Amino acid sequence: MPESVLDAIKHGQWDFEPSEVDQEEYNCTAALPGSNEKITTLAARAEEGLPLWHPADRRSFDDSEEAYK
C-alpha cells in the first residue's frame, strides 16, 4: 500500500486517499499562498504522506478575521 500520493502515482493508483492525520501531528505554515516557502511546505507534506492543507495555514495576504467575512 502506498504511503503517500507520490508513491501511489508511481504505482498507477490514481484513486489514492491518504490516511487522515490529526492536525496536531503536523505543523501549519504562515507562508503566503503561492510563495516558494508555501510550495516547499506543500511538497514536503506530499513526500511525507501528510495532508497538503492544515486548517491553520495562512490563506490570504490579510489573514485577519476581516479577510474571511
matplotlib code that plots the C-alpha trace (Angstrom):
import matplotlib.pyplot as plt

x = [0.0, 1.4, 2.4, 2.0, 0.3, 3.7, 4.1, 0.5, 1.2, 4.4, 2.3, -0.5, -3.0, -5.0, -7.7, -5.4, -6.6, -4.1, -5.0, -6.5, -3.9, -4.8, -3.8, -1.7, 0.6, 2.0, 2.7, 0.8, 2.6, 2.3, 3.8, 1.8, -0.2, 1.8, 5.1, 8.2, 8.0, 4.4, 5.2, 8.2, 5.9, 3.3, 5.9, 7.4, 3.9, 3.2, 6.5, 5.8, 2.3, 0.6, -2.4, -1.5, -3.7, -3.6, -6.7, -4.5, -2.4, -2.3, -4.9, -4.5, -2.3, -4.5, -5.2, -7.2, -10.7, -12.0, -10.5, -12.9, -16.2]
y = [0.0, 3.4, 5.7, 9.0, 10.3, 10.3, 6.6, 6.0, 7.9, 5.9, 2.7, 4.0, 4.2, 7.3, 7.0, 7.0, 8.8, 9.3, 8.3, 11.0, 12.7, 14.8, 18.4, 18.2, 15.7, 18.3, 22.0, 24.8, 27.4, 31.2, 31.2, 33.3, 31.2, 30.8, 31.7, 29.5, 28.8, 27.6, 25.4, 23.9, 23.2, 21.5, 19.4, 18.3, 17.3, 15.3, 13.5, 12.6, 11.4, 14.2, 16.2, 19.1, 21.6, 22.3, 24.1, 26.8, 27.5, 31.1, 31.5, 35.1, 38.2, 39.6, 36.7, 38.6, 37.8, 40.6, 38.9, 36.0, 37.9]
z = [0.0, -0.9, 1.9, 0.0, -3.1, -4.8, -4.1, -5.4, -8.6, -9.2, -8.9, -11.1, -8.2, -9.2, -6.6, -3.6, -0.5, 2.3, 5.9, 8.0, 10.2, 13.2, 12.7, 15.9, 14.1, 11.6, 11.6, 10.0, 7.9, 7.8, 4.3, 1.8, -0.7, -4.0, -2.3, -2.7, 1.0, 0.8, -2.3, -0.5, 2.6, 0.4, -1.4, 1.9, 3.2, 0.0, 0.3, 3.9, 3.2, 5.1, 4.1, 1.9, 3.8, 7.5, 8.9, 10.4, 7.3, 6.1, 3.4, 2.2, 2.3, 5.0, 7.3, 9.8, 10.7, 8.5, 5.4, 5.7, 6.0]

ax = plt.figure().add_subplot(projection="3d")
ax.plot(x, y, z, "-o")
ax.set_aspect("equal")
plt.show()
